[in-house]
Amino acid sequence: MAARQPAWGDLYQMPTTITAADLLRLPDDGAKNELYEGTLVREEMTSAGHADLCHRLSVELGIYAQRTGFPNRIRQNGLIDLTPPGATRRTVLAPDLAIMRSTTPPQWDQIPSDPPLLAVEVVSPSQTLAELSMKAQFYRNAGVAEVWVIDHATRTIEIWTANGTTTHSDGQMLTSTWLPGFNLAITSLLDG
C-alpha cells in the first residue's frame, strides 16, 4: 500500500538519509519545513490572524501553567521527530503549538523524539480542515495524547483523543482532561 502524501504544503522528494537535524540547516526563508515519511513539506508563512490566535492560546496556556504549577513546556513551531520505530523515512513535524511532556528534557539544539502531550494545529487560509485532520491522525498514532485542530473559518475546534474526535464550537468552553482546570471560551480564543 502506498503511503498517503501530505497535502498541507508544497512537497519535495528527499533522500532517505535526510534527518531532523537537516531541517534545522535549511535556509531561514520564512517557510515552515517539516518531513512527512521522507517528503519535505514546505508551508508558507502564516497569516496575521493565524499568528494572533496562536499567541493568544500560548498566553492562556502559560497563565494556566503559572496558576496551577503545571510544567510550562509550551513550544511554538518547534520540530519534533515522530518517526515510528523501524521506519526508513523520517517524519519530523512542527505543530503550531505543543505542550511537551515533563519527562522530555529541555533541549536547545536538538530535536526531541518524545511525542508531546498536546499538539495544536490552526487551519491556515491555504489549508483545509481535512488536510489537518490527516495530520492530527498522524499525531495520535505517534503517541500524542491530545490534538486540537482549530478552524477559525468554521469557528470550531476538533479535539482528537484516544476516545475519538469531538467538535467544540463558538460559544463553548475549550477544556482538556490532560490540563485539569483549564477553561477557555472559544469565542475569546477566536476573536481575542
Residue frames as a rotation matrix with the C-alpha (Angstrom) as fourth column:
MET 1
0.586 0.810 0.000 0.00
0.810 -0.586 0.000 0.00
0.000 0.000 -1.000 0.00
ALA 2
-0.216 -0.646 0.732 1.39
0.593 -0.683 -0.427 3.41
0.776 0.342 0.530 -0.93
ALA 3
-0.543 -0.046 -0.838 1.87
0.780 -0.398 -0.484 5.95
-0.311 -0.916 0.252 1.84
ARG 4
0.620 0.757 0.207 -0.56
0.784 -0.605 -0.139 8.83
0.020 0.248 -0.969 1.92
GLN 5
-0.441 -0.788 0.429 1.13
0.769 -0.579 -0.272 12.04
0.463 0.210 0.861 0.93
PRO 6
-0.357 0.292 -0.887 0.66
0.649 -0.606 -0.461 15.19
-0.672 -0.740 0.027 2.98
ALA 7
0.009 0.448 0.894 -1.46
0.922 -0.351 0.166 17.91
0.388 0.823 -0.416 1.45
TRP 8
0.725 0.365 -0.584 -0.78
0.630 -0.694 0.349 20.81
-0.277 -0.621 -0.733 3.80
GLY 9
0.372 -0.624 -0.688 2.11
-0.338 -0.781 0.526 22.37
-0.865 0.037 -0.501 1.83
ASP 10
0.580 -0.297 -0.758 4.39
-0.782 0.056 -0.620 22.10
0.227 0.953 -0.200 -1.21
LEU 11
0.841 -0.186 0.509 6.05
-0.069 0.895 0.441 18.66
-0.537 -0.406 0.740 -1.50
TYR 12
0.353 -0.808 -0.472 9.66
-0.888 -0.130 -0.441 17.80
0.295 0.575 -0.763 -2.33
GLN 13
0.923 -0.107 -0.371 11.17
0.144 0.987 0.073 14.31
0.358 -0.120 0.926 -2.51
MET 14
0.448 -0.782 0.434 14.21
-0.894 -0.395 0.211 13.90
0.006 -0.483 -0.876 -0.27
PRO 15
-0.282 -0.597 -0.751 16.89
-0.437 0.777 -0.454 11.23
0.854 0.200 -0.480 0.05
THR 16
0.598 0.558 -0.576 16.07
0.188 0.601 0.777 8.54
0.779 -0.573 0.254 2.61
THR 17
-0.157 -0.770 -0.618 19.08
0.878 0.178 -0.444 9.67
0.452 -0.613 0.649 4.64
ILE 18
-0.245 0.089 0.966 17.62
-0.131 -0.990 0.058 13.10
0.961 -0.112 0.254 5.50
THR 19
-0.481 -0.003 -0.876 17.47
0.814 0.370 -0.448 13.72
0.325 -0.929 -0.176 9.24
ALA 20
0.643 0.701 -0.309 15.65
0.765 -0.562 0.316 16.03
0.048 -0.439 -0.897 11.60
ALA 21
0.121 -0.689 -0.714 18.89
0.462 -0.598 0.655 17.97
-0.879 -0.410 0.246 12.06
ASP 22
-0.674 -0.341 0.655 18.99
0.730 -0.175 0.660 18.59
-0.111 0.924 0.367 8.29
LEU 23
0.303 0.869 0.391 15.78
0.853 -0.431 0.296 20.58
0.426 0.243 -0.872 8.62
LEU 24
0.676 -0.086 -0.732 17.46
0.499 -0.678 0.540 22.95
-0.543 -0.730 -0.415 11.06
ARG 25
-0.358 -0.920 -0.159 20.18
0.400 -0.305 0.864 23.67
-0.844 0.245 0.478 8.48
LEU 26
-0.021 0.411 0.911 17.76
0.991 -0.109 0.072 24.72
0.129 0.905 -0.405 5.74
PRO 27
-0.840 -0.316 0.440 17.82
0.318 -0.945 -0.071 28.46
0.439 0.080 0.895 4.98
ASP 28
-0.390 0.706 -0.592 15.53
0.677 -0.216 -0.703 30.57
-0.624 -0.675 -0.394 7.14
ASP 29
-0.960 0.055 0.276 13.43
0.198 -0.565 0.801 32.00
0.200 0.823 0.531 4.34
GLY 30
-0.624 0.753 0.212 10.18
-0.774 -0.558 -0.298 32.33
-0.106 -0.350 0.931 6.29
ALA 31
0.106 0.660 -0.744 8.80
-0.607 0.636 0.477 28.93
0.788 0.401 0.467 5.30
LYS 32
0.187 0.034 0.982 7.95
-0.868 0.474 0.149 26.21
-0.460 -0.880 0.118 7.81
ASN 33
-0.184 -0.369 -0.911 9.72
-0.773 0.627 -0.098 22.96
0.607 0.686 -0.401 6.89
GLU 34
0.221 0.261 0.940 8.54
-0.770 0.638 0.004 19.52
-0.598 -0.724 0.342 8.00
LEU 35
-0.785 -0.373 -0.494 9.25
-0.588 0.700 0.406 15.95
0.194 0.609 -0.769 6.94
TYR 36
0.241 0.848 0.473 6.40
-0.816 0.440 -0.374 13.53
-0.525 -0.296 0.798 6.40
GLU 37
0.664 -0.054 0.746 7.57
0.162 0.984 -0.073 9.98
-0.730 0.169 0.662 5.69
GLY 38
-0.172 -0.914 0.366 10.68
0.706 0.145 0.693 11.32
-0.687 0.378 0.621 3.95
THR 39
0.053 0.259 0.964 8.90
0.884 -0.461 0.075 14.01
0.464 0.849 -0.253 1.93
LEU 40
-0.852 -0.348 -0.391 9.82
0.484 -0.808 -0.336 17.64
-0.199 -0.475 0.857 2.63
VAL 41
0.217 0.945 0.246 6.67
0.938 -0.271 0.214 19.69
0.269 0.185 -0.945 3.22
ARG 42
-0.866 -0.492 -0.092 7.15
0.501 -0.848 -0.173 23.47
0.008 -0.196 0.981 2.96
GLU 43
0.245 0.963 -0.116 4.39
0.969 -0.246 -0.001 25.72
-0.029 -0.112 -0.993 4.21
GLU 44
-0.068 -0.187 0.980 4.07
0.380 -0.913 -0.148 29.42
0.922 0.363 0.133 3.62
MET 45
-0.967 -0.254 0.013 4.39
0.114 -0.478 -0.871 31.90
0.227 -0.841 0.491 6.43
THR 46
-0.352 0.890 -0.289 1.19
0.933 0.310 -0.181 32.12
-0.071 -0.334 -0.940 8.46
SER 47
0.028 0.486 0.874 -1.32
0.445 -0.789 0.424 34.94
0.895 0.377 -0.238 8.26
ALA 48
-0.677 -0.251 0.692 -1.58
-0.376 -0.691 -0.617 37.65
0.633 -0.678 0.374 10.90
GLY 49
0.278 0.880 0.387 -4.82
-0.874 0.064 0.482 36.15
0.399 -0.472 0.787 12.21
HIS 50
0.656 -0.140 -0.742 -3.23
0.153 0.987 -0.051 32.70
0.739 -0.080 0.668 12.49
ALA 51
-0.415 -0.906 -0.083 -0.28
0.362 -0.081 -0.929 34.17
0.835 -0.416 0.361 14.42
ASP 52
-0.450 0.324 0.832 -2.58
-0.714 -0.690 -0.117 36.17
0.537 -0.647 0.542 16.72
LEU 53
0.648 0.756 -0.091 -4.67
-0.582 0.569 0.581 33.09
0.491 -0.324 0.809 17.55
CYS 54
0.377 -0.598 -0.707 -1.55
0.471 0.781 -0.410 31.02
0.798 -0.179 0.576 18.32
HIS 55
-0.651 -0.638 0.411 -0.21
0.022 -0.557 -0.830 33.80
0.759 -0.531 0.377 20.53
ARG 56
-0.031 0.726 0.687 -3.49
-0.874 -0.353 0.333 34.12
0.485 -0.591 0.645 22.46
LEU 57
0.823 0.358 -0.442 -3.60
-0.172 0.898 0.406 30.38
0.542 -0.257 0.800 23.08
SER 58
-0.010 -0.917 -0.399 0.06
0.513 0.338 -0.789 30.29
0.858 -0.213 0.467 24.13
VAL 59
-0.614 -0.157 0.773 -0.53
-0.438 -0.748 -0.499 33.12
0.657 -0.645 0.390 26.62
GLU 60
0.374 0.853 0.364 -3.60
-0.837 0.141 0.528 31.36
0.400 -0.502 0.767 28.07
LEU 61
0.726 -0.174 -0.666 -1.71
0.223 0.975 -0.012 28.08
0.651 -0.140 0.746 28.40
GLY 62
-0.377 -0.923 0.072 1.19
0.312 -0.200 -0.929 29.93
0.872 -0.327 0.363 30.05
ILE 63
-0.332 0.366 0.869 -1.15
-0.792 -0.609 -0.046 31.60
0.513 -0.703 0.492 32.55
TYR 64
0.757 0.623 -0.196 -2.72
-0.461 0.723 0.514 28.21
0.462 -0.299 0.835 33.26
ALA 65
0.321 -0.721 -0.614 0.74
0.479 0.683 -0.551 26.67
0.817 -0.117 0.565 33.87
GLN 66
-0.630 -0.585 0.511 1.74
-0.077 -0.608 -0.790 29.50
0.773 -0.537 0.338 36.18
ARG 67
-0.043 0.736 0.676 -1.54
-0.896 -0.328 0.300 29.37
0.442 -0.593 0.673 38.14
THR 68
0.847 0.531 -0.040 -1.61
-0.480 0.794 0.375 25.60
0.231 -0.298 0.926 38.58
GLY 69
0.166 -0.863 0.478 2.07
-0.707 0.233 0.668 24.67
-0.687 -0.449 -0.571 38.73
PHE 70
0.850 0.125 0.511 1.66
0.254 0.754 -0.606 22.59
-0.461 0.645 0.609 35.56
PRO 71
-0.158 -0.987 0.038 5.07
0.533 -0.053 0.844 22.38
-0.831 0.154 0.535 33.85
ASN 72
0.640 0.328 -0.695 5.29
-0.291 -0.734 -0.614 25.24
-0.711 0.595 -0.375 31.36
ARG 73
-0.420 -0.745 0.518 6.67
0.194 0.484 0.853 23.28
-0.886 0.459 -0.059 28.42
ILE 74
0.670 0.743 0.008 4.85
0.239 -0.204 -0.949 25.20
-0.703 0.638 -0.314 25.68
ARG 75
-0.553 -0.827 0.100 6.58
0.317 -0.098 0.943 25.30
-0.771 0.553 0.316 22.27
GLN 76
0.567 0.661 -0.492 5.62
-0.253 -0.428 -0.867 27.21
-0.784 0.616 -0.076 19.14
ASN 77
0.868 -0.124 -0.480 6.56
-0.475 0.073 -0.877 25.75
0.144 0.990 0.004 15.74
GLY 78
-0.047 -0.914 0.403 9.24
-0.909 0.206 0.362 23.55
-0.414 -0.349 -0.841 17.30
LEU 79
0.010 -0.034 -0.999 10.29
-0.738 0.674 -0.030 20.47
0.674 0.738 -0.019 15.37
ILE 80
0.083 0.056 0.995 9.56
-0.782 0.623 0.030 17.06
-0.618 -0.780 0.095 16.92
ASP 81
-0.642 -0.368 -0.673 10.87
-0.709 0.619 0.338 13.82
0.292 0.694 -0.658 15.41
LEU 82
0.065 0.794 0.604 7.86
-0.812 0.394 -0.431 11.49
-0.580 -0.463 0.671 15.35
THR 83
-0.203 -0.229 -0.952 9.37
-0.843 0.535 0.051 8.82
0.498 0.813 -0.301 13.14
PRO 84
0.805 0.527 0.270 7.87
-0.592 0.696 0.405 5.43
0.026 -0.487 0.873 14.05
PRO 85
0.023 -0.814 0.581 10.37
-0.589 0.459 0.665 2.78
-0.808 -0.357 -0.469 15.22
GLY 86
-0.208 -0.230 0.951 11.76
0.425 0.854 0.299 0.86
-0.881 0.466 -0.080 12.27
ALA 87
0.841 0.540 0.025 10.57
0.273 -0.383 -0.883 3.38
-0.467 0.749 -0.470 9.66
THR 88
-0.030 -0.882 0.470 13.04
0.959 0.107 0.261 4.05
-0.281 0.458 0.843 6.87
ARG 89
-0.282 -0.001 0.959 11.70
0.530 -0.833 0.156 7.53
0.799 0.553 0.236 6.15
ARG 90
-0.852 -0.178 -0.493 11.72
0.520 -0.406 -0.752 10.29
-0.066 -0.896 0.439 8.76
THR 91
0.209 0.873 0.441 8.65
0.626 -0.466 0.626 12.20
0.752 0.145 -0.643 9.94
VAL 92
-0.648 -0.448 -0.617 9.52
0.750 -0.518 -0.412 15.45
-0.135 -0.729 0.671 11.70
LEU 93
0.137 0.825 0.548 6.60
0.746 -0.450 0.491 17.80
0.652 0.341 -0.677 12.34
ALA 94
-0.927 -0.367 -0.073 6.30
0.338 -0.738 -0.584 21.25
0.160 -0.566 0.809 13.90
PRO 95
0.026 0.989 -0.145 2.88
0.987 -0.003 0.158 21.78
0.156 -0.148 -0.977 15.49
ASP 96
0.197 0.117 0.973 1.74
0.169 -0.982 0.084 25.38
0.966 0.148 -0.213 15.71
LEU 97
0.054 -0.189 0.981 1.78
-0.946 -0.323 -0.010 24.84
0.319 -0.927 -0.196 19.48
ALA 98
0.201 0.017 -0.979 2.75
0.127 0.991 0.044 21.87
0.971 -0.133 0.197 21.60
ILE 99
0.528 -0.146 0.837 2.94
-0.846 -0.178 0.503 21.08
0.076 -0.973 -0.218 25.27
MET 100
-0.166 -0.701 -0.693 5.90
-0.446 0.680 -0.582 18.82
0.879 0.213 -0.426 25.79
ARG 101
0.717 0.356 -0.600 5.73
0.278 0.643 0.713 16.09
0.640 -0.678 0.362 28.43
SER 102
0.791 -0.411 0.453 7.50
-0.612 -0.524 0.593 16.84
-0.006 -0.746 -0.665 31.70
THR 103
0.607 -0.572 0.552 9.69
0.175 0.774 0.609 13.76
-0.775 -0.273 0.570 31.05
THR 104
0.630 -0.402 0.665 11.09
0.722 -0.015 -0.692 15.28
0.288 0.916 0.281 27.83
PRO 105
0.013 -0.680 -0.733 14.27
0.793 -0.439 0.422 17.12
-0.609 -0.587 0.534 28.74
PRO 106
0.836 0.208 -0.508 14.52
-0.062 -0.884 -0.463 20.73
-0.545 0.418 -0.726 27.55
GLN 107
0.067 -0.812 0.579 16.85
0.846 0.354 0.399 20.90
-0.530 0.463 0.711 24.55
TRP 108
0.191 -0.077 -0.979 18.35
-0.182 -0.982 0.042 23.93
-0.965 0.170 -0.201 22.88
ASP 109
-0.180 -0.413 -0.893 19.98
-0.919 -0.252 0.302 22.48
-0.350 0.875 -0.335 19.77
GLN 110
-0.993 -0.082 0.085 18.46
-0.051 0.945 0.322 19.03
-0.107 0.316 -0.943 19.43
ILE 111
-0.318 0.925 -0.209 15.09
-0.772 -0.124 0.624 17.90
0.551 0.359 0.753 18.14
PRO 112
-0.465 0.167 0.869 13.13
-0.697 0.536 -0.476 15.85
-0.546 -0.827 -0.133 20.68
SER 113
-0.737 0.218 -0.640 11.75
-0.376 0.654 0.656 12.48
0.561 0.724 -0.400 19.69
ASP 114
-0.815 0.550 -0.184 9.22
0.477 0.454 -0.753 12.11
-0.330 -0.701 -0.632 22.51
PRO 115
-0.315 0.761 0.566 5.67
0.620 -0.286 0.730 12.84
0.718 0.582 -0.382 21.36
PRO 116
-0.847 0.035 0.530 4.20
-0.332 -0.814 -0.477 15.88
0.415 -0.580 0.701 23.09
LEU 117
-0.750 0.661 -0.044 1.29
0.349 0.337 -0.875 15.67
-0.563 -0.671 -0.483 25.49
LEU 118
0.419 0.893 -0.166 -0.72
0.410 -0.349 -0.842 18.10
-0.810 0.285 -0.513 23.34
ALA 119
-0.779 -0.546 0.308 -0.30
0.531 -0.312 0.788 19.23
-0.334 0.777 0.533 19.72
VAL 120
0.233 0.831 -0.505 -2.25
0.274 -0.555 -0.786 22.17
-0.933 0.045 -0.357 18.28
GLU 121
-0.750 -0.345 0.564 -2.72
0.636 -0.146 0.757 22.94
-0.179 0.927 0.329 14.61
VAL 122
-0.069 0.693 -0.718 -4.52
-0.003 -0.720 -0.694 26.05
-0.998 -0.046 0.051 13.36
VAL 123
0.204 0.232 0.951 -6.06
0.901 0.336 -0.275 25.86
-0.384 0.913 -0.140 9.89
SER 124
-0.583 -0.465 -0.666 -4.49
0.098 -0.855 0.510 28.47
-0.806 0.232 0.544 7.60
PRO 125
0.261 0.713 -0.651 -6.25
-0.611 -0.400 -0.683 30.00
-0.747 0.576 0.331 4.57
SER 126
-0.144 -0.393 -0.908 -4.13
-0.967 0.250 0.045 27.76
0.210 0.885 -0.416 2.32
GLN 127
-0.980 -0.194 -0.050 -5.17
-0.173 0.945 -0.278 24.59
0.101 -0.264 -0.959 4.19
THR 128
-0.015 0.993 -0.117 -8.36
-0.522 0.092 0.848 22.67
0.853 0.074 0.517 4.75
LEU 129
0.201 0.199 0.959 -9.71
-0.961 0.231 0.154 21.02
-0.191 -0.953 0.237 7.86
ALA 130
0.984 0.177 -0.032 -9.46
-0.179 0.949 -0.259 17.68
-0.016 0.260 0.965 6.02
GLU 131
0.379 -0.918 -0.120 -5.73
-0.064 0.103 -0.993 18.16
0.923 0.384 -0.020 5.43
LEU 132
-0.373 -0.548 0.748 -5.06
-0.755 -0.290 -0.588 18.93
0.539 -0.784 -0.306 9.06
SER 133
0.603 0.594 0.532 -7.29
-0.778 0.586 0.228 16.06
-0.177 -0.551 0.815 10.17
MET 134
0.809 -0.409 -0.422 -4.85
0.095 0.799 -0.594 13.75
0.580 0.441 0.685 8.38
LYS 135
-0.220 -0.921 0.322 -2.01
-0.224 -0.273 -0.935 15.38
0.949 -0.278 -0.146 10.31
ALA 136
0.011 0.309 0.951 -3.96
-0.988 -0.143 0.058 15.06
0.154 -0.940 0.303 13.58
GLN 137
0.937 0.346 -0.048 -4.39
-0.340 0.935 0.096 11.34
0.078 -0.074 0.994 12.98
PHE 138
0.337 -0.894 -0.295 -0.65
0.188 0.371 -0.909 11.00
0.922 0.251 0.293 12.46
TYR 139
-0.333 -0.435 0.837 0.00
-0.683 -0.500 -0.532 12.82
0.650 -0.749 -0.130 15.75
ARG 140
0.451 0.594 0.666 -2.37
-0.888 0.371 0.270 10.48
-0.087 -0.713 0.695 17.59
ASN 141
0.939 -0.115 -0.324 -0.79
0.007 0.949 -0.315 7.39
0.344 0.293 0.892 16.01
ALA 142
0.051 -0.996 0.077 2.64
0.061 -0.074 -0.995 8.71
0.997 0.056 0.057 17.07
GLY 143
-0.226 -0.121 -0.967 1.58
0.875 0.411 -0.256 8.85
0.428 -0.904 0.013 20.73
VAL 144
-0.873 0.039 0.487 0.39
-0.165 -0.962 -0.219 12.43
0.460 -0.272 0.845 21.17
ALA 145
-0.811 0.548 -0.204 -2.24
0.478 0.421 -0.771 12.27
-0.336 -0.723 -0.604 23.93
GLU 146
0.290 0.934 -0.206 -4.47
0.634 -0.349 -0.690 15.04
-0.717 0.069 -0.694 22.58
VAL 147
-0.783 -0.451 0.428 -4.61
0.614 -0.451 0.648 17.08
-0.099 0.770 0.630 19.37
TRP 148
0.141 0.794 -0.591 -6.55
0.348 -0.598 -0.722 20.29
-0.927 -0.104 -0.361 18.83
VAL 149
-0.655 -0.215 0.724 -7.33
0.755 -0.206 0.622 21.38
0.015 0.955 0.297 15.26
ILE 150
-0.175 0.526 -0.832 -8.62
0.381 -0.743 -0.550 24.95
-0.908 -0.413 -0.070 15.34
ASP 151
-0.512 0.111 0.852 -10.55
0.846 -0.102 0.523 26.26
0.144 0.989 -0.042 12.33
HIS 152
-0.760 0.176 -0.626 -11.31
0.125 -0.905 -0.406 29.99
-0.638 -0.387 0.666 12.52
ALA 153
-0.863 0.422 -0.278 -13.38
-0.424 -0.309 0.851 29.86
0.273 0.853 0.445 9.31
THR 154
-0.194 0.824 -0.532 -15.87
0.158 0.561 0.812 27.33
0.968 0.073 -0.239 10.72
ARG 155
-0.117 0.044 0.992 -15.35
-0.825 -0.560 -0.072 28.58
0.553 -0.827 0.102 14.30
THR 156
0.917 0.382 -0.118 -14.76
-0.280 0.825 0.490 25.04
0.285 -0.416 0.863 15.53
ILE 157
-0.189 -0.940 0.285 -12.10
-0.981 0.166 -0.103 23.09
0.049 -0.299 -0.953 17.39
GLU 158
0.659 0.262 -0.705 -11.74
-0.295 0.952 0.079 19.37
0.692 0.156 0.705 16.76
ILE 159
0.082 -0.610 0.788 -10.30
-0.986 0.065 0.153 17.54
-0.144 -0.790 -0.596 19.75
TRP 160
0.413 -0.092 -0.906 -8.63
-0.412 0.869 -0.276 14.21
0.812 0.487 0.321 18.97
THR 161
-0.061 -0.404 0.913 -8.05
-0.981 0.194 0.020 11.78
-0.185 -0.894 -0.408 21.87
ALA 162
-0.957 -0.290 0.014 -7.83
-0.288 0.954 0.083 8.04
-0.037 0.076 -0.996 22.42
ASN 163
-0.468 0.861 0.199 -11.63
0.288 0.361 -0.887 8.12
-0.835 -0.358 -0.417 22.85
GLY 164
0.096 0.502 0.859 -12.24
0.988 0.057 -0.143 9.57
-0.121 0.863 -0.491 19.37
THR 165
-0.860 -0.344 0.378 -12.86
0.439 -0.876 0.200 13.01
0.262 0.338 0.904 17.98
THR 166
0.137 0.887 -0.440 -15.21
0.909 -0.289 -0.300 15.64
-0.394 -0.359 -0.846 19.34
THR 167
-0.438 -0.205 0.875 -16.02
0.642 -0.753 0.145 19.03
0.629 0.626 0.462 17.88
HIS 168
-0.101 0.339 -0.935 -16.47
0.803 -0.527 -0.278 22.13
-0.588 -0.779 -0.219 20.01
SER 169
-0.072 0.151 0.986 -17.86
0.843 -0.519 0.141 25.32
0.533 0.842 -0.090 18.55
ASP 170
-0.691 -0.136 0.710 -18.22
-0.012 -0.980 -0.199 29.01
0.723 -0.146 0.675 19.16
GLY 171
0.175 0.779 0.603 -19.94
-0.699 -0.333 0.633 29.69
0.694 -0.532 0.486 22.47
GLN 172
0.882 0.074 -0.465 -18.50
0.205 0.829 0.520 26.61
0.424 -0.554 0.716 24.18
MET 173
0.632 -0.710 0.311 -15.52
-0.699 -0.349 0.624 26.25
-0.335 -0.612 -0.717 26.50
LEU 174
0.384 -0.641 -0.664 -12.23
-0.353 0.562 -0.748 24.62
0.853 0.522 -0.010 25.49
THR 175
0.545 -0.206 0.813 -11.15
-0.786 0.212 0.581 22.11
-0.292 -0.955 -0.047 28.14
SER 176
0.081 -0.554 -0.829 -8.81
-0.563 0.660 -0.497 19.14
0.822 0.507 -0.259 28.34
THR 177
0.963 0.212 -0.163 -8.64
-0.014 0.648 0.761 16.08
0.268 -0.731 0.628 30.57
TRP 178
0.279 -0.944 -0.178 -4.84
0.844 0.329 -0.423 16.44
0.458 -0.032 0.888 30.36
LEU 179
-0.728 -0.451 0.516 -5.00
0.199 -0.860 -0.471 20.03
0.656 -0.240 0.715 31.68
PRO 180
-0.145 0.744 -0.652 -7.18
0.960 0.266 0.090 19.84
0.241 -0.613 -0.753 34.82
GLY 181
0.136 0.335 -0.932 -9.00
0.670 -0.725 -0.162 23.12
-0.730 -0.602 -0.323 35.39
PHE 182
-0.890 -0.425 -0.166 -8.12
0.154 -0.622 0.767 24.64
-0.429 0.657 0.619 32.02
ASN 183
0.178 0.957 0.229 -11.15
0.833 -0.022 -0.553 26.53
-0.524 0.289 -0.801 30.66
LEU 184
-0.794 -0.395 -0.463 -11.06
0.083 -0.823 0.561 28.96
-0.603 0.407 0.686 27.76
ALA 185
0.321 0.932 -0.168 -14.04
-0.005 -0.176 -0.984 30.46
-0.947 0.317 -0.051 25.97
ILE 186
-0.117 -0.360 0.926 -13.71
0.869 0.415 0.271 29.51
-0.482 0.836 0.264 22.31
THR 187
0.768 0.432 0.472 -15.15
0.606 -0.729 -0.319 32.87
0.207 0.531 -0.822 21.25
SER 188
0.834 -0.509 -0.214 -12.38
-0.269 -0.713 0.647 34.62
-0.482 -0.482 -0.731 23.22
LEU 189
-0.026 -0.872 0.488 -9.73
0.280 0.462 0.841 32.43
-0.960 0.159 0.233 21.63
LEU 190
0.034 0.105 0.994 -11.06
0.981 0.187 -0.053 33.01
-0.192 0.977 -0.096 18.10
ASP 191
0.592 0.396 0.702 -11.72
0.610 -0.790 -0.068 36.74
0.528 0.468 -0.709 18.40
GLY 192
-0.430 -0.891 0.144 -9.27
0.527 -0.378 -0.761 37.98
0.733 -0.251 0.632 21.03
